[in-house]
Amino acid sequence: MARAAFWLAALLSAAAPAAWAFDYSGTKTLLAVTGDGQRTPIGTITFTPAAGDTRQFSIRWRHEAFTDHFLSMREFKCLPGGPEISCQVPYPYAQPGTVAPGQLAWLEHSLLFLHKSPAEFGAKLWNGLYFALREQGDTLVGEPQAVDLNAIGAPPARLEVPPFGPAQRHEVTPGARWLRQLVIE
């Protein structure tokens, strides 16, 4: 019996670090990984304790990493270079700004982008990018998924529920977008 308890404790202690591999505290660097393999720091994310396992987050964008583009009567901060332009799209409504392990939707909604070719005129909001985050060792890695940002043109019926659930997101062929990943480390 004691031997079984020992192995159970060993198994649980080995599994716990994997569940908490990413440290949801302090200030982390937000990197854009592009098609040419560049890892460009585009901001920082600060995590602070909140209730229970929840953490509050705040993003500070590194504006010097972006160029200004005036698209569809609005200024966007866009990543330069490559065969397409990737522009950050701020989530326009009040949201709690919280995360917990396995509950990253509000952070993902704060990392929205759109893409367009340099020759296209205006912002194409149906070309939205949602970066679905997953823990990968001690980092969070966001892979792009397609979303129609027109869906947030008006406030959602329930502000406390992230509007881009799995049913509103669509897979992107790997390598199809110039902005390949967002990484938080």
Kinemage of the C-alpha trace (Angstrom):
@kinemage 1
@onewidth
@group {chain A} dominant
@subgroup {mainchain}
@vectorlist {calphas} color= white
{ca met a 1} P 0.000 0.000 0.000
{ca ala a 2} L 2.796 2.447 0.896
{ca arg a 3} L 4.522 1.650 -2.384
{ca ala a 4} L 1.344 2.442 -4.359
{ca ala a 5} L 0.969 5.759 -2.511
{ca phe a 6} L 4.603 6.587 -3.311
{ca trp a 7} L 4.093 5.925 -7.036
{ca leu a 8} L 0.836 7.889 -7.066
{ca ala a 9} L 2.577 10.873 -5.412
{ca ala a 10} L 5.471 10.605 -7.870
{ca leu a 11} L 3.081 10.481 -10.816
{ca leu a 12} L 1.103 13.500 -9.604
{ca ser a 13} L 4.226 15.561 -8.921
{ca ala a 14} L 5.572 14.708 -12.391
{ca ala a 15} L 2.287 15.701 -14.043
{ca ala a 16} L 1.885 19.004 -12.165
{ca pro a 17} L 4.863 20.831 -13.735
{ca ala a 18} L 3.592 20.039 -17.232
{ca ala a 19} L 0.224 21.591 -16.389
{ca trp a 20} L 1.935 24.730 -15.094
{ca ala a 21} L 4.915 24.871 -17.471
{ca phe a 22} L 4.249 28.486 -18.450
{ca asp a 23} L 4.777 30.917 -15.579
{ca tyr a 24} L 1.741 33.219 -15.499
{ca ser a 25} L 3.525 35.902 -13.499
{ca gly a 26} L 5.731 38.876 -14.229
{ca thr a 27} L 6.483 40.502 -17.567
{ca lys a 28} L 6.940 38.379 -20.703
{ca thr a 29} L 8.038 39.284 -24.222
{ca leu a 30} L 5.552 39.042 -27.091
{ca leu a 31} L 7.254 38.000 -30.334
{ca ala a 32} L 5.986 37.917 -33.921
{ca val a 33} L 7.399 35.011 -35.921
{ca thr a 34} L 7.264 35.693 -39.668
{ca gly a 35} L 7.666 33.593 -42.791
{ca asp a 36} L 11.360 34.396 -43.072
{ca gly a 37} L 11.996 33.009 -39.570
{ca gln a 38} L 12.429 36.409 -37.921
{ca arg a 39} L 11.351 36.677 -34.261
{ca thr a 40} L 10.506 40.334 -33.725
{ca pro a 41} L 9.659 41.652 -30.236
{ca ile a 42} L 6.356 43.505 -30.667
{ca gly a 43} L 5.383 44.046 -27.047
{ca thr a 44} L 5.335 42.855 -23.473
{ca ile a 45} L 2.606 41.191 -21.453
{ca thr a 46} L 2.523 41.608 -17.689
{ca phe a 47} L 0.725 39.013 -15.575
{ca thr a 48} L -0.329 39.888 -12.016
{ca pro a 49} L -2.181 37.755 -9.447
{ca ala a 50} L -5.971 37.897 -9.239
{ca ala a 51} L -8.461 35.583 -7.492
{ca gly a 52} L -7.488 31.903 -7.233
{ca asp a 53} L -5.581 30.623 -10.268
{ca thr a 54} L -6.638 33.659 -12.291
{ca arg a 55} L -4.130 36.243 -13.452
{ca gln a 56} L -4.758 39.755 -14.732
{ca phe a 57} L -2.825 40.659 -17.891
{ca ser a 58} L -1.912 43.903 -19.571
{ca ile a 59} L -0.239 44.356 -22.948
{ca arg a 60} L 2.208 47.074 -23.813
{ca trp a 61} L 2.766 47.214 -27.546
{ca arg a 62} L 6.232 48.104 -28.848
{ca his a 63} L 5.067 50.696 -31.381
{ca glu a 64} L 8.506 51.125 -32.952
{ca ala a 65} L 8.195 47.549 -34.318
{ca phe a 66} L 5.137 48.591 -36.362
{ca thr a 67} L 4.520 50.969 -39.227
{ca asp a 68} L 1.449 53.185 -39.472
{ca his a 69} L -1.079 52.435 -42.209
{ca phe a 70} L -4.211 54.448 -42.836
{ca leu a 71} L -6.757 51.832 -43.939
{ca ser a 72} L -10.503 52.320 -44.382
{ca met a 73} L -10.449 55.739 -42.692
{ca arg a 74} L -8.597 54.414 -39.643
{ca glu a 75} L -4.987 54.160 -38.532
{ca phe a 76} L -3.588 50.668 -37.989
{ca lys a 77} L -0.254 49.533 -36.548
{ca cys a 78} L 1.140 46.989 -39.004
{ca leu a 79} L 4.166 44.746 -39.175
{ca pro a 80} L 6.363 45.712 -42.120
{ca gly a 81} L 7.950 43.394 -44.643
{ca gly a 82} L 7.010 40.208 -46.378
{ca pro a 83} L 4.427 39.457 -49.060
{ca glu a 84} L 1.513 40.574 -46.876
{ca ile a 85} L 0.821 43.231 -44.277
{ca ser a 86} L -0.289 42.111 -40.803
{ca cys a 87} L -2.062 44.772 -38.748
{ca gln a 88} L -2.925 44.626 -35.059
{ca val a 89} L -6.646 45.083 -34.365
{ca pro a 90} L -7.508 46.158 -30.805
{ca tyr a 91} L -10.466 44.321 -29.257
{ca pro a 92} L -12.952 47.223 -29.002
{ca tyr a 93} L -15.063 46.301 -25.947
{ca ala a 94} L -14.602 46.039 -22.207
{ca gln a 95} L -13.303 42.652 -21.159
{ca pro a 96} L -11.919 41.292 -17.885
{ca gly a 97} L -8.282 40.973 -19.050
{ca thr a 98} L -7.811 37.707 -17.180
{ca val a 99} L -6.274 34.324 -17.899
{ca ala a 100} L -5.814 31.043 -16.107
{ca pro a 101} L -4.125 27.854 -17.281
{ca gly a 102} L -6.313 26.506 -20.075
{ca gln a 103} L -8.423 29.707 -20.149
{ca leu a 104} L -6.663 32.073 -22.523
{ca ala a 105} L -9.559 33.410 -24.629
{ca trp a 106} L -9.363 37.023 -23.391
{ca leu a 107} L -5.625 37.166 -24.057
{ca glu a 108} L -6.232 35.669 -27.523
{ca his a 109} L -8.895 38.333 -28.178
{ca ser a 110} L -6.315 40.977 -27.271
{ca leu a 111} L -3.944 39.650 -29.961
{ca leu a 112} L -6.165 40.020 -33.037
{ca phe a 113} L -4.654 40.917 -36.409
{ca leu a 114} L -5.822 41.285 -39.987
{ca his a 115} L -3.821 40.522 -43.107
{ca lys a 116} L -3.815 42.041 -46.569
{ca ser a 117} L -1.530 42.239 -49.562
{ca pro a 118} L 0.481 45.448 -49.971
{ca ala a 119} L -1.407 46.152 -53.226
{ca glu a 120} L -4.874 45.982 -51.631
{ca phe a 121} L -6.554 49.190 -50.594
{ca gly a 122} L -8.264 49.408 -47.208
{ca ala a 123} L -8.696 47.041 -44.299
{ca lys a 124} L -10.238 43.681 -45.140
{ca leu a 125} L -11.851 42.792 -41.805
{ca trp a 126} L -12.968 39.397 -43.067
{ca asn a 127} L -9.234 38.562 -43.242
{ca gly a 128} L -8.895 38.436 -39.471
{ca leu a 129} L -6.316 36.393 -37.602
{ca tyr a 130} L -6.973 34.932 -34.171
{ca phe a 131} L -3.943 33.392 -32.480
{ca ala a 132} L -5.018 30.286 -30.548
{ca leu a 133} L -2.514 29.960 -27.706
{ca arg a 134} L -1.151 26.732 -26.263
{ca glu a 135} L 1.515 26.049 -23.703
{ca gln a 136} L 4.705 24.694 -25.222
{ca gly a 137} L 7.228 24.182 -22.454
{ca asp a 138} L 7.805 27.510 -20.737
{ca thr a 139} L 6.271 29.561 -23.578
{ca leu a 140} L 2.833 30.262 -25.010
{ca val a 141} L 2.661 29.742 -28.781
{ca gly a 142} L -0.179 31.221 -30.841
{ca glu a 143} L -1.041 29.646 -34.174
{ca pro a 144} L -3.177 31.699 -36.588
{ca gln a 145} L -6.801 30.846 -37.200
{ca ala a 146} L -9.080 32.708 -39.605
{ca val a 147} L -11.881 34.882 -38.201
{ca asp a 148} L -14.183 37.502 -39.648
{ca leu a 149} L -13.495 40.631 -37.586
{ca asn a 150} L -16.732 42.155 -38.885
{ca ala a 151} L -18.357 40.035 -36.154
{ca ile a 152} L -17.090 42.516 -33.555
{ca gly a 153} L -18.236 45.579 -35.506
{ca ala a 154} L -21.104 45.813 -33.002
{ca pro a 155} L -20.948 44.857 -29.312
{ca pro a 156} L -21.634 41.186 -28.626
{ca ala a 157} L -24.896 40.364 -26.823
{ca arg a 158} L -22.912 39.185 -23.788
{ca leu a 159} L -19.767 41.196 -23.110
{ca glu a 160} L -18.551 38.655 -20.523
{ca val a 161} L -18.308 35.880 -23.154
{ca pro a 162} L -15.448 35.956 -25.692
{ca pro a 163} L -17.163 36.200 -29.113
{ca phe a 164} L -14.650 34.151 -31.122
{ca gly a 165} L -15.308 30.640 -29.864
{ca pro a 166} L -14.136 27.528 -31.713
{ca ala a 167} L -17.156 27.629 -34.066
{ca gln a 168} L -16.209 31.144 -35.270
{ca arg a 169} L -12.576 30.213 -35.992
{ca his a 170} L -11.244 28.280 -38.965
{ca glu a 171} L -7.970 26.509 -39.542
{ca val a 172} L -5.306 28.234 -41.622
{ca thr a 173} L -3.093 26.118 -43.845
{ca pro a 174} L 0.353 26.013 -42.162
{ca gly a 175} L 2.634 28.601 -43.741
{ca ala a 176} L -0.197 30.379 -45.579
{ca arg a 177} L 0.136 33.592 -43.536
{ca trp a 178} L 3.280 35.726 -43.345
{ca leu a 179} L 2.687 36.174 -39.609
{ca arg a 180} L 3.228 32.510 -38.687
{ca gln a 181} L 3.012 32.661 -34.883
{ca leu a 182} L 2.819 34.873 -31.835
{ca val a 183} L 5.065 33.659 -29.025
{ca ile a 184} L 5.022 34.747 -25.389
{ca glu a 185} L 8.194 33.942 -23.431
